[in-house]
Amino acid sequence: MGQKINPNSFHLQLFTICESSWTIFSKNEYSFLLKQEIGLIDTIQNFFERNNLLVKHTSFFLANESSDVLLFLIFLPIKGLRRSDKNVTRLATNNFLSENLFFLLNSLGYYAEKRLVFLNLEKYVKDFPSSKNKEKLFEQKMSLFKRDPYYNSGLSLFLVLLYSKNNASLFSKFIAKYFKLYYRTKKINKFLNFLQIFILTLVSTSSHNELLKGIKIELKGRFLGAARSKKKKFESGRISLQTITCFVNYSLVHVATSYGVFSVKVWINEQ
C-alpha cells in the first residue's frame, strides 16, 4: 500500500501562480503558516455563508519585500432565506474584515494594509452579451417555480455555471442552503423537482458550449425522518468517472439536520 499524502500540501501549487511569499520569510515554518492560512480562509468563508453569501474562492496574496496582504474573494449572494439579505455585502466588508480579519493577520506578524478585492458573480455574469437570452430561456423552463424563494438565486447560479468553471462547490452549497430550509416539509419534493429540471435545462442550453458537458447530483440521508437513509440521484449529460481525459469537478457538503446528517455530492463534467 502506498504512502498517503495530505492534499493540503499541494495547496500553494494549485491556487497560486508562483511560490507563496511567506515561504520566503521562513521556510522552516511552512506547515504552521499553511495551517494558519487554511484556518483564516475557513473563518472568512463561514462568516460570509452565514450571511447568505456563497463563497467560491478565497485566496491571499502577499508582497515579497513587505507583509502587505491582498485578499481576493469570489462570492454569489442568495436570496429567500430566513435572514435578511439587505446590506449583507456592506456588513461583511466593513465590520468583519476591517476589525477581525486584519487583527488576526497582524497577530501572525503581517502588519497588513486593508487591501480587499471582491467579485460578485451575480453582477459579473450579467455583463455577458448572451446572458439576456439565457435568462429568457430559464424563465420559460422554470416558470413553475417563479414564486419560490430559490428562483432568483437559481437564475444567477444558472448563468454562473454557463459562463465559468470550477463551480461544483458553489452548486453543492446552494443545494445545502435551501435543502436545510425545506427538509422537514413536503416542499422538499418541489425543490428536488426544481433541481432535476434545472440541470436538464442547464445541460441542454450548454450543448453548444464546451465548458459544460454533464452534471450529476446525489443526496443521501433520512428523507422526512425515514427509518433508513436513501439516495436520490439527478443526472443529465455525460459524466465520465472512469477516464482521466475528462475534467470532472467534484464537491461534497454535509448538512446537519434534526433527522441526522445529509450528504450533498455534485459532479460537473467540464472541458
C-alpha positions as CSV (number, residue, x, y, z in Angstrom):
1,M,0.0,0.0,0.0
2,G,1.4,3.4,-1.0
3,Q,2.2,6.2,1.3
4,K,-0.6,8.6,2.0
5,I,-0.1,12.3,1.3
6,N,-2.0,15.2,2.7
7,P,-3.7,17.0,-0.2
8,N,-3.2,20.4,1.5
9,S,0.5,20.1,0.8
10,F,-0.4,20.9,-2.8
11,H,-2.5,23.9,-1.8
12,L,0.0,26.6,-2.9
13,Q,0.9,24.9,-6.2
14,L,-2.7,24.6,-7.3
15,F,-4.0,28.0,-6.4
16,T,-1.1,30.4,-6.9
17,I,1.0,31.2,-9.9
18,C,4.3,31.1,-8.1
19,E,5.6,30.1,-4.7
20,S,3.9,31.8,-1.8
21,S,5.9,34.7,-0.4
22,W,5.5,33.6,3.2
23,T,7.7,30.6,2.5
24,I,10.5,33.1,1.7
25,F,10.3,34.6,5.1
26,S,10.5,31.3,7.0
27,K,10.7,28.0,5.1
28,N,11.1,26.1,8.3
29,E,7.6,27.1,9.4
30,Y,5.8,26.1,6.2
31,S,3.3,23.7,7.8
32,F,2.5,26.2,10.6
33,L,1.8,29.1,8.2
34,L,-0.2,26.8,5.8
35,K,-2.4,25.7,8.7
36,Q,-3.0,29.3,9.8
37,E,-3.9,30.3,6.2
38,I,-6.4,27.5,5.8
39,G,-7.9,28.4,9.2
40,L,-8.3,32.0,8.2
41,I,-9.9,31.1,4.9
42,D,-12.4,28.8,6.6
43,T,-13.3,31.5,9.1
44,I,-13.9,34.0,6.3
45,Q,-16.0,31.6,4.3
46,N,-18.1,30.6,7.3
47,F,-18.9,34.2,8.1
48,F,-19.9,35.0,4.5
49,E,-22.1,31.9,4.2
50,R,-23.9,32.6,7.5
51,N,-24.8,35.9,5.8
52,N,-26.2,34.3,2.7
53,L,-23.1,34.8,0.5
54,L,-21.8,31.6,-1.0
55,V,-18.0,31.7,-1.4
56,K,-16.5,30.2,-4.5
57,H,-12.8,31.0,-3.9
58,T,-10.7,32.8,-1.3
59,S,-7.0,33.5,-1.6
60,F,-4.3,35.7,0.0
61,F,-1.5,37.4,-1.9
62,L,1.5,38.7,-0.1
63,A,4.3,41.0,-1.3
64,N,7.8,39.6,-1.5
65,E,9.5,42.5,0.2
66,S,6.8,43.5,2.7
67,S,3.9,41.9,4.6
68,D,1.1,43.8,2.7
69,V,-1.8,41.4,2.2
70,L,-4.3,41.4,-0.6
71,L,-7.5,39.3,0.0
72,F,-9.3,38.1,-3.2
73,L,-12.8,36.7,-2.7
74,I,-15.4,35.5,-5.1
75,F,-19.0,35.1,-3.9
76,L,-22.6,34.6,-5.0
77,P,-25.4,36.2,-3.0
78,I,-28.5,34.0,-2.5
79,K,-32.0,35.2,-1.5
80,G,-35.1,33.9,0.1
81,L,-33.6,32.6,3.3
82,R,-34.7,33.5,6.8
83,R,-32.0,36.0,7.5
84,S,-32.4,39.4,5.8
85,D,-30.3,39.9,2.7
86,K,-30.1,43.7,2.9
87,N,-26.7,45.2,3.2
88,V,-25.0,41.8,3.6
89,T,-22.1,42.8,1.4
90,R,-21.6,46.0,3.3
91,L,-21.7,44.2,6.6
92,A,-19.2,41.6,5.5
93,T,-16.7,44.1,4.2
94,N,-17.0,46.9,6.7
95,N,-17.4,45.1,10.0
96,F,-15.9,41.7,9.9
97,L,-13.0,42.1,7.6
98,S,-11.8,45.5,8.8
99,E,-12.0,44.6,12.5
100,N,-11.3,40.9,12.8
101,L,-9.6,39.6,9.7
102,F,-6.7,42.0,9.8
103,F,-6.4,41.7,13.5
104,L,-5.8,38.0,13.0
105,L,-3.2,38.7,10.3
106,N,-1.4,41.2,12.5
107,S,-1.3,38.7,15.3
108,L,0.7,36.4,12.9
109,G,3.2,39.1,12.2
110,Y,1.7,40.5,9.0
111,Y,1.1,44.2,9.5
112,A,-1.2,44.5,6.6
113,E,-3.0,47.3,5.0
114,K,-6.7,47.0,4.1
115,R,-6.5,45.7,0.5
116,L,-9.6,43.8,-0.5
117,V,-10.8,42.6,-3.9
118,F,-14.4,41.2,-4.1
119,L,-16.0,39.7,-7.2
120,N,-19.8,39.5,-7.1
121,L,-20.7,36.7,-9.6
122,E,-24.3,37.8,-9.8
123,K,-23.2,41.1,-11.4
124,Y,-20.3,39.6,-13.3
125,V,-22.3,37.1,-15.4
126,K,-25.0,39.6,-16.3
127,D,-22.4,41.6,-18.3
128,F,-22.1,38.9,-21.0
129,P,-23.8,39.7,-24.2
130,S,-25.8,36.5,-24.4
131,S,-26.9,36.5,-20.8
132,K,-30.3,38.0,-21.5
133,N,-31.2,35.2,-23.9
134,K,-30.2,32.7,-21.3
135,E,-32.4,34.5,-18.7
136,K,-35.4,34.3,-21.0
137,L,-34.8,30.6,-21.6
138,F,-34.6,30.0,-17.9
139,E,-37.8,31.9,-17.2
140,Q,-39.6,29.8,-19.8
141,K,-38.4,26.4,-18.5
142,M,-38.7,27.3,-14.8
143,S,-41.9,29.3,-14.8
144,L,-43.5,26.7,-12.4
145,F,-41.1,27.8,-9.6
146,K,-41.3,31.6,-10.2
147,R,-42.9,32.3,-6.7
148,D,-40.4,30.1,-4.8
149,P,-37.6,31.8,-2.9
150,Y,-34.9,29.8,-4.7
151,Y,-35.9,31.0,-8.2
152,N,-33.9,34.3,-8.4
153,S,-30.8,32.7,-6.8
154,G,-31.2,29.8,-9.2
155,L,-31.2,32.1,-12.1
156,S,-27.9,33.7,-11.0
157,L,-26.4,30.2,-10.4
158,F,-27.6,29.1,-13.9
159,L,-25.7,31.9,-15.6
160,V,-22.6,31.3,-13.4
161,L,-22.5,27.6,-14.4
162,L,-22.7,28.5,-18.0
163,Y,-20.0,31.1,-18.1
164,S,-17.4,29.9,-15.6
165,K,-15.6,26.8,-14.4
166,N,-15.0,25.1,-11.1
167,N,-18.4,25.7,-9.6
168,A,-19.2,22.3,-8.1
169,S,-18.6,23.6,-4.5
170,L,-20.8,26.6,-5.2
171,F,-23.6,24.4,-6.6
172,S,-23.4,22.0,-3.6
173,K,-23.6,24.9,-1.1
174,F,-26.6,26.3,-3.0
175,I,-28.4,22.9,-2.6
176,A,-27.4,22.6,1.0
177,K,-28.7,26.0,1.9
178,Y,-32.2,25.5,0.5
179,F,-32.3,21.8,1.4
180,K,-31.9,22.7,5.1
181,L,-34.8,25.2,4.8
182,Y,-37.3,22.6,3.4
183,Y,-36.1,19.2,4.6
184,R,-38.9,19.0,7.3
185,T,-41.7,19.9,5.0
186,K,-43.4,18.5,1.9
187,K,-42.0,21.4,-0.1
188,I,-38.7,19.4,-0.3
189,N,-40.2,17.4,-3.2
190,K,-40.8,20.5,-5.2
191,F,-37.3,21.7,-4.6
192,L,-35.9,18.3,-5.7
193,N,-38.1,18.6,-8.8
194,F,-36.5,22.1,-9.3
195,L,-33.1,20.5,-9.3
196,Q,-34.0,17.9,-11.9
197,I,-35.4,20.5,-14.3
198,F,-32.6,22.9,-13.5
199,I,-29.8,20.5,-14.6
200,L,-31.8,19.3,-17.7
201,T,-32.2,22.9,-18.8
202,L,-28.6,23.7,-18.0
203,V,-27.1,20.9,-20.0
204,S,-29.4,21.3,-22.9
205,T,-28.6,25.1,-23.0
206,S,-24.9,24.4,-23.0
207,S,-25.0,21.8,-25.7
208,H,-23.0,24.1,-28.0
209,N,-20.8,25.3,-25.1
210,E,-17.5,23.4,-24.5
211,L,-17.5,24.4,-20.8
212,L,-20.2,22.1,-19.6
213,K,-20.8,18.5,-20.6
214,G,-22.8,16.9,-17.8
215,I,-24.0,17.3,-14.2
216,K,-24.7,14.7,-11.5
217,I,-26.2,15.3,-8.1
218,E,-26.6,12.8,-5.3
219,L,-28.4,13.4,-2.0
220,K,-28.2,10.8,0.8
221,G,-30.0,10.8,4.2
222,R,-33.2,10.1,6.1
223,F,-35.7,12.0,4.0
224,L,-38.8,13.1,6.0
225,G,-37.4,11.2,9.0
226,A,-37.5,7.8,7.4
227,A,-36.0,4.9,9.4
228,R,-33.3,4.2,6.8
229,S,-31.3,6.6,4.7
230,K,-32.0,6.8,0.9
231,K,-30.2,8.1,-2.1
232,K,-31.7,10.5,-4.6
233,K,-29.8,11.0,-7.8
234,F,-30.3,13.6,-10.6
235,E,-28.1,13.3,-13.7
236,S,-28.0,15.0,-17.1
237,G,-25.4,14.9,-19.8
238,R,-22.2,12.9,-19.8
239,I,-20.3,12.2,-16.6
240,S,-17.1,10.1,-17.4
241,L,-15.9,9.0,-14.0
242,Q,-13.8,6.1,-15.3
243,T,-11.5,8.1,-17.6
244,I,-8.7,10.6,-16.9
245,T,-9.1,12.6,-20.1
246,C,-12.2,14.4,-18.8
247,F,-12.0,17.0,-16.1
248,V,-14.8,16.4,-13.5
249,N,-15.2,19.0,-10.8
250,Y,-16.4,17.3,-7.6
251,S,-17.7,18.7,-4.3
252,L,-19.1,17.2,-1.1
253,V,-21.1,19.1,1.5
254,H,-22.7,17.8,4.7
255,V,-25.9,19.2,6.0
256,A,-26.7,18.8,9.8
257,T,-30.4,18.4,10.4
258,S,-32.7,17.1,13.1
259,Y,-33.0,13.9,11.1
260,G,-29.3,13.3,11.0
261,V,-26.5,14.4,8.6
262,F,-27.3,14.6,4.9
263,S,-24.7,14.5,2.2
264,V,-24.8,16.5,-1.0
265,K,-22.5,15.4,-3.8
266,V,-22.1,17.3,-7.1
267,W,-20.1,16.2,-10.2
268,I,-19.7,18.6,-13.1
269,N,-18.0,17.5,-16.3
270,E,-16.1,20.5,-17.6
271,Q,-13.8,20.7,-20.6
